[in-house]
Amino acid sequence: MTAGVSIEVQDARCRFRHVSGNTIDALAGVDVTVQPGEFVCLVGRSGHGKSTLLRAIAGLTPLSSGIVQVGGTTVDGPSVDRGMVFQEDTVFPWMRVIDNVAFGLKNKGLSAQQATDIAKDWLQRVDLADFAASWPRELSGGMRKRVAIATVFATEAPLLLMDEPFGALDYVTRLSLYGLLTELWSRTGRTIVFVTHDIEEALILADRILVIKDGGVADDLRVSLPRPRDEERRASPEAVAITKTITRHLGLAELLDRHAGEAQK
């Protein structure tokens, strides 16, 4: 089993120049420590730095200053030790399902037979063994996400980074994928950092929820709810308290109160 790795982010700053000529601090001095094997969700409103932080950890977005270390090694670019799943489909449409899963393995130097054997095993784990020879266009959106999940787990990357991967899927499909992802995570011990704007999604998945606001970490919330986190557990006092804290940080509580007041007029 591939163990997860630690993440250390120290005073991470990322500054962009807007087309208007103004500078934007996408990250404004972020300090974060993630322990090996943790499942951490980054929650926040659009444009506040969630995806920028994730991409900095992935090595896809360079920092203006500060440092990111994964497993004690400074991040200076992408690495096969950091698997990435995006919101958009990352399944190659010109490859059959099994070739998609085997692609990263072959790039790591495995033989075609070794890569195929491992790919078959992971397709079995995500309940797609019968679709190994299918083309991605023949699959539903949820099935293509299963292919993407199998692909990143198959490479044995100790760190998996996910940027709103289920955002475009319907609610029932998302619930199914939550169960699959948490099962694979618990069995493999990988470290996962998962970006979402959905508080319920974070409550279902995370050990910790980092609330990202104005380019920084506004709060670091532990989630000790037993798994699986069904509707009853998500309605528990702990879950309600976490939800209220997040909505307060994001300014949503005031917005809901205002709308409620206007509706009563």
C-alpha positions in Angstrom: 0.0 0.0 0.0 1.3 3.4 -1.0 1.4 5.6 2.1 0.4 9.3 1.9 2.8 12.1 2.3 2.9 15.3 4.3 2.4 18.8 2.9 4.0 21.9 4.3 3.1 25.4 3.0 5.0 28.3 4.4 4.1 31.9 3.8 2.9 31.1 0.3 2.1 34.2 -1.8 1.0 34.3 -5.4 0.5 37.6 -7.1 -1.1 38.1 -10.5 -1.3 41.2 -12.7 -4.9 41.8 -13.9 -5.7 43.0 -17.4 -6.6 46.3 -15.8 -3.0 46.7 -14.7 -3.8 46.1 -11.0 -2.1 43.3 -9.1 -4.2 40.6 -7.3 -2.9 38.6 -4.4 -4.4 35.2 -5.1 -2.5 33.8 -2.1 -1.6 36.2 0.7 0.7 34.4 3.1 -0.7 30.9 3.5 0.6 28.6 6.2 -0.7 25.0 6.1 0.5 21.7 7.4 -1.2 18.4 6.2 -0.3 15.1 7.8 0.3 11.9 5.7 -3.0 10.2 4.9 -5.3 13.2 5.7 -8.3 14.0 3.6 -8.4 17.8 3.5 -11.1 19.9 1.7 -10.5 23.5 0.7 -13.8 25.4 0.9 -14.4 29.0 -0.2 -16.1 31.3 -2.6 -15.0 31.6 -6.2 -11.9 33.8 -6.7 -10.6 33.5 -3.1 -7.6 31.2 -3.8 -8.7 27.6 -3.4 -7.6 26.4 -6.8 -4.5 28.6 -6.7 -3.4 26.9 -3.5 -4.1 23.5 -5.0 -2.2 24.2 -8.2 0.7 25.6 -6.2 0.9 22.3 -4.3 0.7 20.5 -7.6 3.5 22.6 -9.0 1.3 24.0 -11.8 1.3 27.6 -10.5 4.6 29.1 -9.3 4.6 31.1 -6.1 5.7 34.7 -6.0 7.3 33.9 -2.6 7.1 31.3 0.1 7.6 27.6 -0.1 5.6 24.4 -0.6 7.1 21.0 0.4 5.5 17.6 -0.3 7.1 14.7 1.6 9.9 17.0 2.7 10.8 17.9 -0.9 10.4 21.4 -2.2 7.8 21.7 -5.1 9.4 23.3 -8.2 7.1 21.8 -10.8 4.7 19.0 -11.6 5.6 15.5 -10.5 4.3 11.9 -11.0 4.1 11.8 -7.2 1.2 14.2 -7.3 -1.9 12.9 -9.1 -4.4 15.5 -10.3 -8.1 15.3 -11.1 -9.8 18.4 -12.6 -13.4 19.4 -12.9 -13.2 19.0 -16.7 -12.9 15.5 -18.2 -9.3 14.5 -18.3 -10.0 11.2 -20.0 -8.3 11.0 -23.4 -11.2 10.5 -25.9 -9.0 8.8 -28.5 -8.0 6.0 -26.0 -10.1 3.1 -24.8 -10.8 3.1 -21.1 -8.1 0.6 -20.2 -5.5 2.5 -22.2 -6.4 5.7 -20.3 -5.8 4.0 -17.0 -2.6 2.4 -18.2 -1.2 5.6 -19.8 0.4 7.0 -16.6 1.8 3.6 -15.7 3.6 3.3 -19.0 5.0 6.8 -18.6 6.5 5.6 -15.3 8.4 2.9 -17.2 6.2 -0.1 -16.6 5.9 -2.6 -19.5 2.8 -2.7 -21.5 1.7 -6.0 -19.9 2.4 -4.7 -16.3 0.5 -1.5 -17.0 -2.4 -3.4 -18.5 -2.6 -5.8 -15.5 -2.6 -2.9 -13.0 -5.2 -1.0 -15.1 -7.5 -4.1 -15.1 -7.2 -4.3 -11.3 -8.2 -0.7 -10.8 -11.0 -0.8 -13.2 -12.3 -3.7 -11.2 -12.1 -1.6 -8.0 -14.1 1.2 -9.5 -16.7 -1.2 -11.0 -15.8 -0.6 -14.6 -14.2 -4.0 -15.5 -16.9 -4.6 -18.1 -16.1 -1.3 -19.8 -12.3 -1.8 -20.3 -12.6 -1.8 -24.1 -15.1 1.0 -24.3 -14.4 4.5 -25.7 -14.9 7.4 -23.3 -17.7 8.8 -25.4 -19.7 5.6 -24.6 -19.6 6.3 -20.9 -21.7 8.6 -18.7 -20.1 11.6 -16.9 -20.0 9.6 -13.7 -18.3 6.7 -15.3 -15.7 8.9 -16.9 -14.9 10.3 -13.4 -14.5 6.7 -12.2 -11.9 6.3 -15.0 -10.1 9.4 -13.9 -10.1 8.2 -10.2 -8.8 4.8 -11.3 -6.1 6.5 -13.3 -4.7 8.6 -10.5 -4.9 5.8 -7.9 -3.2 3.3 -10.3 -0.1 5.4 -10.5 0.4 5.0 -6.8 1.0 8.7 -6.4 1.0 9.3 -2.6 -0.7 12.7 -3.0 -4.0 13.2 -4.9 -5.1 16.7 -5.7 -8.7 17.2 -6.8 -10.2 20.5 -8.1 -14.0 20.3 -7.9 -14.0 17.0 -9.8 -17.7 16.2 -9.2 -19.1 19.7 -9.7 -20.8 19.0 -13.0 -22.5 15.7 -11.9 -26.0 15.2 -10.6 -26.5 14.7 -6.9 -27.1 10.9 -6.9 -24.0 10.3 -9.0 -22.0 12.5 -6.7 -23.1 10.5 -3.7 -22.0 7.3 -5.3 -18.6 8.8 -6.1 -18.2 10.1 -2.6 -18.6 6.5 -1.3 -16.1 5.2 -3.9 -13.5 7.9 -3.2 -13.6 7.6 0.6 -13.4 3.8 0.3 -10.3 3.9 -1.9 -8.7 6.6 0.3 -9.3 4.6 3.5 -7.8 1.4 1.9 -4.8 3.1 0.4 -3.8 5.7 2.9 -3.1 8.4 0.3 -3.1 12.1 1.2 -6.0 13.9 -0.6 -6.5 17.7 -1.0 -9.9 18.4 -2.5 -11.3 21.8 -3.6 -15.0 22.4 -3.4 -17.5 25.2 -3.0 -20.1 22.7 -1.6 -20.2 22.6 2.2 -22.1 19.3 2.3 -19.6 17.7 0.0 -16.8 18.8 2.4 -18.7 17.4 5.4 -19.1 14.0 3.7 -15.5 13.7 2.6 -13.1 15.6 4.9 -11.0 15.0 8.0 -10.3 18.7 7.9 -11.9 21.6 6.2 -9.8 24.7 5.4 -11.9 27.8 4.8 -10.1 29.9 2.2 -11.0 33.6 2.1 -9.2 36.5 0.5 -6.2 34.4 -0.4 -5.7 33.0 3.2 -6.9 30.4 5.6 -9.7 31.8 7.5 -10.3 28.7 9.6 -9.1 25.1 10.0 -12.0 22.8 11.1 -11.6 19.2 12.2 -14.5 16.9 11.2 -14.8 13.9 13.5 -18.2 12.6 12.2 -18.2 8.8 11.9 -18.2 7.4 8.4 -20.2 6.8 6.3 -21.7 10.3 6.8 -25.3 9.8 6.0 -28.1 12.4 6.2 -28.6 11.8 9.9 -24.9 12.4 10.7 -24.8 15.4 8.5 -27.7 16.8 10.6 -25.9 16.3 13.9 -25.0 19.2 16.2 -21.3 19.0 15.1 -22.1 19.1 11.4 -24.6 22.0 11.9 -22.0 23.9 13.9 -19.3 23.4 11.2 -21.8 24.5 8.5 -22.7 27.7 10.5 -19.0 28.5 11.0 -18.2 28.1 7.3 -21.2 30.2 6.2 -20.2 32.9 8.6 -16.7 33.0 7.3 -17.9 33.2 3.7 -20.5 35.9 4.4 -23.3 33.6 3.5 -25.2 33.8 6.8 -25.7 37.5 6.4 -26.7 37.0 2.8 -29.3 34.4 3.7 -30.6 36.6 6.6 -31.0 39.5 4.2 -32.9 37.5 1.6 -35.2 36.1 4.4 -35.9 39.6 5.6 -36.7 40.8 2.1 -39.0 37.8 1.5 -41.0 38.7 4.7 -41.7 42.3 3.5 
